[in-house]
Amino acid sequence: MENKMASEQQTHEAISRLPEGGQIIVHYQQLTIESANTKWLEYVVMADEKEIYRRQGSNDIASRPTNYSGGIGYWWNVVDIVNLNQPISFPFDFVVISNLATKRDTFTISSPK
């Protein structure tokens, strides 16, 4: 909000709409439109080796490819937002499971910035 030169009141209003634990924004890309649909994903938040949150990805059709180096274009999705509705201590793990590719990636979140 500071970057947008918002007033102090606008900044406070925007912050008040955030869930207590914040948000994780998922940007996902794959080689085909179907495989880039976030419906194939599952999100798990782990803290102190315990699962505290799990949900399926949204059924969102991917956006058209953009060209990266080498001319490979990926279909991409940046529409899945995971709301953390309770405060969470750092560090914690965010696990993204691909039920289509039968694999998972774990990201350790060590600070809110």
Backbone as ProteinMPNN parsed JSONL, in Angstrom:
{"seq_chain_A": "MENKMASEQQTHEAISRLPEGGQIIVHYQQLTIESANTKWLEYVVMADEKEIYRRQGSNDIASRPTNYSGGIGYWWNVVDIVNLNQPISFPFDFVVISNLATKRDTFTISSPK", "coords_chain_A": {"N_chain_A": [[0.827, -1.19, 0.0], [2.017, 1.181, 0.687], [3.666, 1.504, -1.491], [1.793, 2.111, -3.422], [1.158, 4.605, -2.687], [-0.893, 4.982, -0.848], [-3.291, 6.289, 1.484], [-2.968, 6.559, 5.082], [-5.272, 5.568, 6.317], [-6.39, 3.988, 4.233], [-4.396, 2.064, 4.057], [-4.578, 0.848, 6.623], [-7.187, -0.2, 6.418], [-6.823, -2.085, 4.354], [-5.004, -3.844, 5.576], [-6.627, -4.776, 7.655], [-8.312, -6.513, 6.343], [-6.851, -8.759, 5.833], [-6.289, -12.204, 6.665], [-5.702, -13.514, 10.017], [-3.274, -14.976, 10.151], [-2.046, -14.315, 7.814], [-1.379, -14.584, 4.231], [-0.698, -16.934, 1.627], [0.43, -16.78, -1.587], [0.04, -18.596, -4.467], [1.94, -19.316, -7.247], [1.902, -21.04, -10.152], [3.21, -23.148, -12.681], [3.117, -24.987, -15.755], [3.669, -27.244, -18.567], [1.379, -27.727, -20.111], [-2.027, -26.621, -20.656], [-3.996, -28.003, -19.2], [-2.522, -29.386, -17.213], [-1.582, -27.255, -15.747], [-3.701, -26.354, -14.337], [-4.862, -25.478, -11.197], [-6.484, -27.212, -9.816], [-5.42, -29.699, -9.519], [-3.723, -29.574, -7.447], [-2.771, -29.744, -3.974], [-2.671, -28.23, -0.819], [-0.695, -27.984, 2.063], [-0.1, -26.959, 5.334], [2.446, -27.111, 7.623], [3.464, -27.12, 10.958], [5.819, -27.35, 13.485], [6.107, -30.075, 12.921], [3.482, -30.917, 12.731], [0.367, -31.182, 11.072], [-1.435, -28.353, 10.275], [-3.173, -27.186, 8.559], [-5.003, -27.88, 5.601], [-5.913, -27.983, 2.198], [-7.652, -28.414, -0.936], [-6.576, -27.421, -4.223], [-7.841, -24.651, -6.163], [-10.221, -24.791, -8.865], [-8.97, -23.582, -11.403], [-8.493, -22.305, -14.573], [-5.549, -22.174, -16.472], [-3.457, -19.365, -17.431], [-2.411, -18.017, -20.63], [0.638, -19.095, -22.243], [3.848, -17.585, -21.632], [6.899, -16.516, -23.096], [9.949, -17.81, -22.049], [13.496, -17.87, -21.415], [15.149, -19.65, -23.969], [12.893, -20.163, -25.388], [10.796, -21.661, -24.387], [7.486, -21.922, -23.539], [5.383, -21.583, -20.767], [2.274, -22.613, -19.416], [0.492, -20.822, -16.993], [-0.531, -20.203, -13.6], [-1.695, -18.044, -11.187], [-3.51, -17.732, -9.256], [-4.305, -18.977, -6.943], [-4.871, -18.53, -3.607], [-3.869, -19.022, -0.368], [-5.331, -18.731, 2.61], [-4.275, -18.059, 5.847], [-5.844, -18.552, 8.592], [-5.305, -18.329, 11.254], [-2.936, -17.171, 13.674], [0.503, -17.98, 13.086], [3.535, -19.528, 13.966], [6.967, -18.921, 13.125], [9.765, -20.831, 11.976], [7.748, -22.361, 9.33], [6.437, -25.073, 7.35], [5.347, -25.16, 4.0], [3.615, -27.185, 2.001], [3.265, -28.281, -1.26], [1.331, -30.336, -3.081], [1.209, -32.254, -5.974], [-1.321, -33.846, -7.376], [-1.673, -34.791, -9.892], [0.868, -35.15, -11.058], [1.882, -36.764, -9.15], [3.752, -35.933, -7.126], [5.558, -33.901, -4.73], [6.382, -30.688, -3.332], [8.245, -29.005, -0.883], [8.261, -26.064, 0.939], [10.033, -24.0, 3.061], [9.005, -21.557, 5.195], [10.419, -18.871, 6.577], [10.233, -16.295, 7.544], [7.954, -13.464, 7.647], [8.513, -11.715, 5.574]], "CA_chain_A": [[0.0, 0.0, 0.0], [2.922, 2.325, 0.663], [4.122, 1.637, -2.868], [0.705, 2.738, -4.184], [0.964, 5.926, -2.088], [-2.203, 4.986, -0.213], [-3.357, 7.019, 2.747], [-2.832, 5.706, 6.264], [-6.558, 4.908, 6.506], [-6.493, 2.93, 3.224], [-3.457, 1.014, 4.457], [-5.177, 0.136, 7.764], [-8.33, -0.968, 5.917], [-6.296, -3.238, 3.616], [-4.441, -4.772, 6.565], [-7.715, -5.378, 8.436], [-8.958, -7.556, 5.544], [-5.993, -9.942, 5.787], [-6.524, -13.159, 7.744], [-4.791, -13.34, 11.145], [-1.96, -15.565, 9.907], [-1.532, -13.865, 6.527], [-1.758, -15.295, 3.014], [0.332, -17.458, 0.74], [-0.024, -16.696, -2.964], [0.665, -19.677, -5.216], [2.184, -19.125, -8.683], [2.165, -22.401, -10.613], [3.319, -23.22, -14.136], [3.343, -26.303, -16.351], [3.782, -27.19, -20.023], [0.076, -27.791, -20.784], [-3.097, -25.876, -19.981], [-4.671, -28.88, -18.231], [-1.661, -29.689, -16.07], [-1.371, -26.03, -14.976], [-4.905, -26.068, -13.556], [-4.542, -25.698, -9.79], [-7.346, -28.236, -9.223], [-4.595, -30.89, -9.285], [-2.838, -29.326, -6.314], [-3.243, -29.797, -2.59], [-1.779, -27.4, -0.014], [-0.627, -28.398, 3.464], [0.759, -26.141, 6.184], [2.968, -27.915, 8.727], [4.217, -26.383, 11.971], [6.305, -28.271, 14.523], [5.86, -31.432, 12.421], [2.054, -31.23, 12.787], [-0.451, -30.556, 10.041], [-2.389, -27.413, 10.858], [-4.11, -26.724, 7.534], [-4.94, -28.587, 4.322], [-7.04, -27.761, 1.285], [-7.469, -28.674, -2.366], [-6.422, -26.246, -5.074], [-9.045, -24.182, -6.849], [-10.344, -25.221, -10.259], [-8.698, -22.378, -12.183], [-7.848, -22.539, -15.865], [-4.291, -21.438, -16.562], [-3.302, -18.281, -18.4], [-1.616, -18.401, -21.799], [2.087, -19.13, -22.009], [4.767, -16.514, -21.971], [8.177, -17.098, -23.502], [11.105, -17.669, -21.178], [14.723, -18.144, -22.163], [15.107, -20.919, -24.671], [11.67, -20.246, -26.171], [9.806, -22.57, -23.803], [6.391, -21.191, -22.921], [4.654, -22.347, -19.755], [0.962, -22.182, -18.96], [0.716, -20.457, -15.598], [-1.652, -19.895, -12.73], [-1.268, -17.316, -9.995], [-4.791, -17.346, -8.679], [-4.619, -19.656, -5.687], [-4.44, -17.844, -2.391], [-4.107, -19.834, 0.822], [-5.503, -17.863, 3.779], [-3.928, -18.641, 7.135], [-6.835, -17.889, 9.431], [-4.851, -18.249, 12.637], [-1.513, -16.819, 13.737], [1.383, -19.128, 12.947], [4.904, -19.163, 14.322], [7.974, -19.202, 12.11], [9.48, -21.204, 10.598], [6.782, -23.419, 9.078], [6.564, -25.648, 6.012], [4.209, -25.112, 3.088], [3.794, -28.322, 1.1], [2.402, -28.269, -2.439], [1.241, -31.702, -3.603], [0.6, -32.377, -7.289], [-1.99, -35.145, -7.493], [-1.542, -35.206, -11.291], [2.24, -35.627, -11.273], [2.222, -37.58, -7.97], [4.963, -35.476, -6.457], [5.316, -32.762, -3.854], [7.473, -29.78, -3.031], [8.121, -28.405, 0.435], [8.891, -24.747, 1.063], [10.13, -23.552, 4.444], [8.759, -20.125, 5.329], [11.164, -18.547, 7.781], [9.835, -14.989, 8.05], [6.841, -12.942, 6.856], [8.938, -10.8, 4.504]], "C_chain_A": [[0.873, 1.257, 0.0], [3.401, 2.579, -0.756], [3.072, 2.332, -3.732], [0.387, 4.139, -3.677], [-0.432, 6.06, -1.48], [-2.144, 5.786, 1.093], [-3.21, 6.035, 3.9], [-4.137, 4.936, 6.522], [-6.746, 3.767, 5.501], [-5.578, 1.759, 3.566], [-4.031, 0.189, 5.605], [-6.367, -0.712, 7.331], [-7.862, -2.215, 5.172], [-5.735, -4.281, 4.575], [-5.542, -5.471, 7.348], [-8.428, -6.496, 7.674], [-8.117, -8.829, 5.442], [-6.352, -10.905, 6.911], [-5.423, -13.046, 8.793], [-3.383, -13.87, 10.888], [-1.346, -15.137, 8.59], [-2.032, -14.711, 5.374], [-0.511, -15.822, 2.308], [-0.259, -17.426, -0.659], [0.767, -17.715, -3.782], [0.743, -19.297, -6.693], [2.649, -20.476, -9.207], [2.244, -22.411, -12.122], [3.66, -24.637, -14.578], [3.347, -26.159, -17.867], [2.45, -27.243, -20.763], [-0.975, -27.044, -19.976], [-3.769, -26.735, -18.905], [-3.806, -29.133, -17.01], [-1.374, -28.461, -15.208], [-2.611, -25.618, -14.188], [-4.618, -26.418, -12.101], [-5.478, -26.683, -9.091], [-6.56, -29.503, -8.891], [-3.728, -30.755, -8.039], [-3.559, -29.489, -4.98], [-2.21, -29.043, -1.766], [-1.855, -27.845, 1.443], [0.337, -27.458, 4.188], [1.135, -26.988, 7.391], [3.748, -27.005, 9.672], [4.571, -27.354, 13.084], [5.944, -29.711, 14.198], [4.402, -31.886, 12.547], [1.33, -30.494, 11.673], [-1.441, -29.616, 10.709], [-3.407, -26.898, 9.849], [-3.899, -27.546, 6.272], [-6.151, -28.188, 3.491], [-6.643, -28.097, -0.133], [-7.263, -27.357, -3.097], [-7.742, -25.886, -5.722], [-9.052, -24.706, -8.28], [-10.206, -23.991, -11.147], [-7.937, -22.727, -13.455], [-6.635, -21.625, -15.974], [-4.346, -20.335, -17.609], [-2.343, -18.702, -19.498], [-0.125, -18.316, -21.514], [2.776, -17.817, -22.348], [6.095, -17.166, -22.31], [9.267, -16.775, -22.485], [12.337, -17.953, -22.008], [14.665, -19.528, -22.773], [13.834, -21.112, -25.457], [10.612, -21.178, -25.614], [8.724, -21.729, -23.129], [5.633, -22.082, -21.954], [3.273, -21.746, -19.54], [1.124, -21.892, -17.475], [-0.576, -20.064, -14.9], [-1.11, -19.158, -11.511], [-2.503, -16.901, -9.198], [-5.104, -18.037, -7.369], [-4.008, -18.914, -4.513], [-4.838, -18.717, -1.209], [-4.146, -18.874, 2.004], [-5.152, -18.632, 5.038], [-4.767, -17.916, 8.183], [-6.487, -17.848, 10.911], [-3.385, -17.849, 12.629], [-0.659, -18.085, 13.686], [2.804, -18.671, 13.267], [5.866, -19.608, 13.219], [9.111, -19.988, 12.722], [8.36, -22.239, 10.524], [6.965, -23.892, 7.648], [5.25, -25.522, 5.266], [4.464, -26.177, 2.038], [2.781, -28.201, -0.032], [2.476, -29.668, -3.05], [0.579, -31.646, -4.968], [0.0, -33.772, -7.396], [-1.964, -35.655, -8.933], [-0.165, -35.817, -11.535], [2.705, -36.573, -10.162], [3.591, -37.225, -7.405], [4.613, -34.295, -5.569], [6.582, -31.957, -3.674], [7.198, -29.141, -1.681], [8.913, -27.114, 0.47], [8.892, -24.362, 2.534], [10.004, -22.047, 4.465], [9.394, -19.705, 6.653], [10.873, -17.154, 8.341], [8.735, -14.436, 7.153], [7.246, -12.014, 5.722], [9.654, -11.533, 3.419]], "O_chain_A": [[0.521, 2.268, -0.607], [3.529, 3.728, -1.178], [3.415, 3.057, -4.665], [-0.537, 4.788, -4.168], [-1.07, 7.107, -1.582], [-1.089, 5.931, 1.71], [-3.316, 4.823, 3.711], [-4.095, 3.768, 6.906], [-7.212, 2.691, 5.875], [-5.948, 0.599, 3.384], [-3.978, -1.04, 5.567], [-6.541, -1.827, 7.824], [-8.442, -3.288, 5.339], [-5.972, -5.477, 4.399], [-5.405, -6.649, 7.676], [-9.079, -7.34, 8.289], [-8.618, -9.867, 5.009], [-6.689, -10.462, 8.01], [-4.338, -12.543, 8.504], [-2.406, -13.283, 11.352], [-0.232, -15.552, 8.271], [-2.993, -15.467, 5.517], [0.569, -15.236, 2.383], [-1.331, -17.983, -0.894], [1.998, -17.703, -3.791], [-0.275, -18.992, -7.314], [3.67, -21.001, -8.761], [1.44, -21.759, -12.787], [4.372, -25.377, -13.899], [3.062, -25.084, -18.394], [2.383, -26.847, -21.926], [-0.832, -26.858, -18.768], [-4.075, -26.241, -17.82], [-4.303, -29.099, -15.884], [-0.965, -28.604, -14.056], [-2.574, -24.634, -13.448], [-4.18, -27.529, -11.803], [-5.299, -26.968, -7.907], [-7.0, -30.298, -8.062], [-3.074, -31.712, -7.626], [-4.782, -29.385, -4.887], [-1.008, -29.196, -1.985], [-2.94, -28.054, 1.985], [1.444, -27.197, 3.716], [0.27, -27.515, 8.092], [4.589, -26.218, 9.237], [3.714, -28.095, 13.566], [5.532, -30.474, 15.071], [4.111, -33.08, 12.481], [1.633, -29.34, 11.369], [-2.194, -30.019, 11.595], [-4.386, -26.252, 10.222], [-2.768, -27.872, 5.912], [-7.264, -28.068, 4.003], [-5.466, -28.07, -0.493], [-7.721, -26.307, -2.647], [-8.648, -26.714, -5.819], [-8.0, -25.026, -8.835], [-11.204, -23.424, -11.591], [-6.88, -23.358, -13.416], [-6.693, -20.449, -15.613], [-5.156, -20.363, -18.536], [-1.556, -19.632, -19.322], [0.314, -17.557, -20.649], [2.346, -17.06, -23.218], [6.376, -18.27, -21.844], [9.475, -15.619, -22.116], [12.223, -18.249, -23.198], [14.181, -20.471, -22.147], [13.689, -22.127, -26.138], [9.625, -21.463, -26.293], [9.019, -20.919, -22.25], [5.282, -23.213, -22.29], [3.116, -20.526, -19.487], [1.814, -22.629, -16.77], [-1.557, -19.656, -15.521], [-0.16, -19.619, -10.879], [-2.524, -15.853, -8.553], [-6.104, -17.7, -6.734], [-2.797, -18.704, -4.442], [-5.999, -19.102, -1.069], [-3.132, -18.274, 2.362], [-5.668, -19.725, 5.272], [-4.436, -16.808, 8.604], [-7.284, -17.386, 11.728], [-2.665, -18.155, 11.678], [-1.062, -19.134, 14.188], [3.22, -17.575, 12.891], [5.593, -20.555, 12.481], [9.394, -19.816, 13.908], [8.053, -22.909, 11.51], [7.572, -23.201, 6.829], [4.177, -25.747, 5.826], [5.422, -26.081, 1.271], [1.585, -28.038, 0.209], [3.538, -30.12, -3.478], [-0.492, -31.059, -5.114], [0.725, -34.762, -7.495], [-2.21, -36.839, -9.168], [-0.051, -36.878, -12.148], [3.805, -37.12, -10.234], [4.46, -38.08, -7.23], [3.511, -33.753, -5.645], [7.695, -32.457, -3.836], [6.062, -28.78, -1.371], [10.081, -27.072, 0.084], [7.846, -24.399, 3.182], [10.791, -21.339, 3.836], [8.957, -20.134, 7.722], [11.224, -16.86, 9.483], [8.589, -14.883, 6.015], [6.381, -11.564, 4.971], [10.081, -10.922, 2.439]]}, "name": "protein", "num_of_chains": 1, "seq": "MENKMASEQQTHEAISRLPEGGQIIVHYQQLTIESANTKWLEYVVMADEKEIYRRQGSNDIASRPTNYSGGIGYWWNVVDIVNLNQPISFPFDFVVISNLATKRDTFTISSPK"}
